[in-house]
Amino acid sequence: MLTSLLQRWHLIRATLWFRVVGISVLSIVAVLAAKLLGPVLPHELDQWVGAQSADQLLDILSSSMLAVTTFSLSVMVTVYRSISSQWTPRAHRIQLRDRATQTVLATFVGAFVYALCSIVLRSTRFFADRDIVVLFVMTLGVIVLVVVMILRWLVRLQTMGSLSDIAGRITDLTLGAFQGRMAAPCLGARALTSDLILPETVLEVHAPRSGYVERVFPAALQSHAKACGGIVYLLKGVGDYVSRGEVFAQVTDASLESVVLGNVHIGSMRDIEQDPGFGLHVLAEIGSKALSQGINDGGTAIDMIDRITRVLESWLAPQEAPAEAERYPNVYLPPLDPAPLVADPFGLIARDGAAVLEVQMVLQSRLFGLEHHPDPDLAAAARHTREEALVRATEALPYAVDRDRLAEHAEGMGRRSWGEEAATEV
């Protein structure tokens, strides 16, 4: 149960409103702390700082923070719209998790709240003379913090919304999610495979709405299933689409039906944290859009192919995968399937870049490299995807010389592979 609470806390902590509210509350606490610390100071200090000095700083801080916050929000909205229109709307959700942007905006709002609360309390008799000294020092500290955040914001704006920035963030998040699923292929639950025979007395759980399985909380499912001695079988994995009324889970105890509905989130969009396939798909969408007739940017498509390949190379073969401790033995979940992880992103770029020779040659090379992966299922998926891409490109390339070059390139890789195998046998 503690693991489930930590997962939910992580979701809340990643939102913008949480940081804004948190820093705003801290700013109010700082204002009230001046009242508590004031009586501790010596009487001589209140002669060093006058009330007018603190009031001037607070006026400057309140007016400037309102303008800076408004400007920063307008920049953020502009960048989000640019990302959605220039790259892909799915990348917008990735940018929403930018902690640097969230922290900067929350600091600006918090500084404004601090100045506003201080001005309101200064208009009353809340602060004594020694309290104003503490308020003055705290205001100087807030100003220093704001200056640091402005410098950080300027550095962030240099790359915010650019291809390298958004593609790098998507790649890092996808790689992290991928490695997490490699460490726990079934999120700590048992694998629900095709050869598993389910009990005849299972009860069906129907989806309350149509959408994607965004997130699963297996710790909470395990806690309730263990308490009643039941078992939860999730027929749909994270990232799968379910229709309203469709059976997406089965349980052995009637009390677990509401537990499943409360701990399996079904939403309108996929989430990258437990679904690395979504990150690969977003990268492929960026590469696909770059190949549209209005852009014709083959270099971006090649960059996305390389990023997708780099993520898939971290897939662990069965003999290399760690022996997963089944932390949730009362929960069954479908394991990751390497076939769609390879076919979906590469197939999207192969389709839209079928008539671009440079893209097809790179695609053939990267898929050929994945064919030699220790995992036989991933290697087979890469081989099948490469063969499909070659057939599609052969029909789409308009010039015979380009078709010949691509065929020679593919045959050359096959000869090199045969030569390596022959040398190994000798």
N, C-alpha and C positions, 0 to 999 in steps of 0.2 A: 504493500500500500504506500510505503514511503517513496518508492521509486515512481509510482504513478503521480504522487503529489509533486515530486521534483520535476517530472515532465510537464505537468500543467503550469508549475511556477516558471519554468523555462519559456513556455509559450507566452505567458503574460509579460515576462521581463523583456521579451523581444519586441514589444509593441511601443510605438511612439508615445502614446498617451501615458503609459506607465512611467516612463522617464520624466515626462513633463510634470506629472502630478508629484512624483517623488522628489524632484529637485525643488518644486514650488513649496512643498511641505517643509523641506529643509531650510528654505529661505525664511519662512515664517518662524521656524524654530530659532534661527539665528537672530532674528529681530527680538524675540522674547528673551533670548539668552543675554542680550545686552542689559536687560533690566535686572537679571540675576547676578551678572558679573560686576555691575556698577558699584554696589556697596562694598565690594572687596578692595577696590582701588583706593590709594591714598587721596586725601583731600586736595593735595597740591596739584594733581594732574588736571583737575577741571579748569585750572587757569591757563593751561597750555592750549586747549582746544575750545573754541567758542561754538555756540549753537549754530551760528550763521555759516560756519565752515561746513559742518555736516549737512545742513540744509541745501547748500549750493551743490555739493556732490550728489545728493539724492535727487535733486531736480534734474541735473545733467544726466544721471543714470536712467531715470525713469523715461525722459523724453527720447534719449538715444536708443534705449533698448526697445521701445515700441516701434521705432522706425526700422531698426536692424532686424527685429523679428518679422515684421511685415515683409521686408525685402527678402529675407531668407526663405520665407514660406512661398513667395512668388517664384523665386529661383527653383525651389524644390518642385513645385507644381509644373513649371516649364520643363525641367529636366525629365520628370516622369512622363509627361506627354511626348517629349522627344524620343524617349526610349521606346514607348509603345508604338509610335508611328515609324521610327527609323529602323528598329531592330525587330522586336516582337512584343505584343501585349503581355505575353507570359513573363517577360523579363521584368515587368513592372513590380511583380510581387517579390522578386529577388531584391530589387533596389529598396523596397520598403524595410528590409532588414539591415540596412546600412547603419551600424551602430555609431559611426562617427557623426553622421548627419543627425541622428536622434539625440546624441549627447550635446551637440552644439546648439540645436534648437531648444532643447530642454534647459540648457544653461541660460540662454537669452531670455526665455520666458521666466525662469526662476529669478534672474536678476531684476526683471521688471516687477515681479511680484514683491521681491524684497524691498525695492525702492518705494513702491506704492504703499506697502504696509507701514514702512518707516515714516513716510510723509503723513499718513493718516494718524499714526500714533503721536507724531511730533506736534500735530495740531491740537492735541490734548495735553494734559499734564501727566502723561504716563511716564515719561523719562525725566529723571533728575539730572543734575549737572554732571555727576560722575557717570551716569548711564550714557550720556551723549559722547563721552570720550570713548567708551567701548563701541558705540554705534559708529563713530567716525573711523575707528580702526577696522571694524568689520566692513564698512563701506569701501575702504581702501583695498581690502582683500578681495571683495567682490569685483572691483574694477580691474584688479590684476588678473583675476580669473577670466573676466570677460575679454580682456586684451589677448590672453593666451588662446581663448576659443575663437576669437576673430582671426588670429593668425592661422590657427588650425583649419578654420573654415575656408580661408583663402587658398591654402594648399589643397584642400579637398576639392574646391571648385575647379582647379586646373585640369583634373581628369574626370570629374563627375559626369556620368552620362556618356562617356566616350566608349568606343568599342572595346579597347583594351581593358577598361575599368569594369564594364558590365560582364564581358566574357570571362575575365579573370575571376570575378566574384562568383559567377555561375559555376565555373570549373572547380574552384576551391570548395564550394558548398556541395557540389555533386561528388567530388572525390572524398570529402568527409563522410557524406551519407553512404557512399559505396563501401568505404573501409569499415564503417559501422555495421553494415549488413554482412560484410565478410567475417567480422568478429562474431556476429550473431545472425546467421543467415535467416532465421525465423524469429528474430527479435526476442530470442530467449525461450521461445515456445518450441514445441515439438513439430516436426515436419509433417505436413498433411500431403502425403503422396498418393498417387493413383492406386497403389496396391494396398492401401489401408482400408480395411473393412470396418465400416461404421456400425454401431449397434442398431438393431431394428426398432428400438424404442425411442429414438432421438426425436426431439421436437424441433420444428422448423421456425426460424426467425426471419421475418419478412422485412425488407427495407422500407422504412417509413417515407422515404422520398427518393427521387432519382438523383444521381450524382456520383462522384468519385469517392472511394475510400481514402480519405485524407490522412487519417492517423488512427493508430490502434494503441490502446493502453493495456498491454498484456499483464502487467503487474496487478492491476485492479481486477482483471478477469480471473487471474489465478487466485487471488485472495477470496473472492466470492465463490469460485468453483470448489476450492479446497474446503471452505466452510460447510458447504452443503454436500460434499462428496460427489460433485458432478464434473462433467467435462464439456468444454466449449470447442466446437469445430468451426473455424472461420473458413468458409468456402471461397471467399474473395480476399485477395491480398491487397496490400496498400498500393494504390494507383489504379486498381480495377474499377470499371464503371458498373454500377448496379441500377436497375430500373425499379421504380416504385412497385412494391409488392413482390419483388423477386426474392427468392430464398438466398440469403448471403451468409447464413450461419445456421448451425444446428447445435442443440444443447441436450443434455440428458436429464436436466431438471427444469421444471417450469419457472422457478424463481430466477433462473439465469437469463431469461429472455430480456427482461428490463435492464439487467446488468450489461448485456451485449449492446443494446440500443444506446446506453449511456456512455459506453467506453469504446465504441467504434464510430468515429466521426465520419459522416457522409456529407460532402459539400460540393459546391459548384466547380471547384478547381482543385487540381492536384497540389500536393505540398512536397517540397524537395527533401525534407529532413529524413523521412523514412522511405522515400521513393526516389532513389537515384535515377531511375529511368526517366523521370520527369525532367531532371536537369539535362540529361543527354538529349532529350527531345527539344528542349529550349535551345541548346547549342545548335542542333540540326536546323531548327527554324531560322536562326540567324544566318546560317550558311545558305539555306534555301532562298531566303529573301534577298541575299546578296547576289544570287544568280538570276534574279528577275530581269526582264528586258530593260527596265528603266534604270537598273543599277549596273549589272554586268561586272560584278566585282568577284572574279574568281579567286583572288588572293584571300579574301575573307572566308570563302567556302573552304579553301585548303586549310586555313588556320583552324576552323571549326572541326575539320576532319582530324587534324592532329590532336586537338584537345579531347575529342571523343575517344580517340585511340589511347591516349595517355590514361584516361579514366578506366577504360576496359582492361588495360594491361595490369591493373591492380587486382583483377579477379583472381581468386585463389583456386587452384585446382583441388579436387577432392583430397588428394594425398598431401597437399600443403595446408589445407584449411585447419584451423585450430579445433581441437576436440571441444565442441561447444557444450558447456554445462547447461543442462536443461533446467533453467531457473523456474520455468513455469510448466511443469509436467502435465497440468490439467488443461492446457490450452494447446490447440493445434492450429497451425498457420501455414499457408502455402509458401514454400521457399522461393527464392529468386530464380527465375528462369533466364539463362543467358541468351537464349535464341532471340526473344524480342528486344533485348538490350542491344544486340548487334544489328538486327534487321531493321528496326524502326528508324533509328537516327541515320544510319548509313543509307538505307533505302530511300529516305526522303531527299537526301542530297544527290543520290544517284539518279533519281527521277528528274529532278529539276536541273541537274547539271549534265544530263545525258549527252548533250551536244557540245560540251566544253571539254576539249581534249586534255588540257592541263589538269583539270579537276579529276577526270576519269583515271589518268595515269597515277596521280597521287592516291586516289581511292583504291585502285588495284594494289598498289604497294603496301598501304597500311593494312588492308584486309588480308593480304598475303602474309604479312607479319603475324597477324592474329591467328592465322591458320596453324601456326606452329606453337600456339599456347598449350601448356600442359593439360588444360582441361579439355577433354574430348568434345564435350557438348558445345563449348564456346568456339573451339576450332572448327567444328562442323558447321555451326551457324555462320562463321566468317567465310568459309569456303562456299557455302550456298549463296550468301549475299554477294560475294565477289563474282560468281558465275552469272547471277542474274544481272548485275550491273554491267558486265561485259556484253551480254546479249543485248541489253537495252541500248548501250552506247553504240554498239555496232550498227544498230538500225537507225539511231538518231543522228550520228555524225554525217554531215552532208557531203564530205569530200573523201574520196577513196584513199588519198594519202594519209589522212588522219586515222581512218579505220585500220590501215596497214600498220601505222606506227603503234596504235594501241594493241593490236593483235601481237605484234612483235614484242612489245613490252611485256604482255602477259605470258607469252611463250618463253621469253627470256627468264622470267622469274621461275617458271616451272623447270627449266633446264638447270638453273642454279640449285634449286631444291633437290633435283635428282642427283646432281653432282655431289652435293653435301652428303646425301644419304649413302651414295656409293662409296665415298671416301670413309664414311663412318664404318661401313661394313668391312672394308679392307683393313 
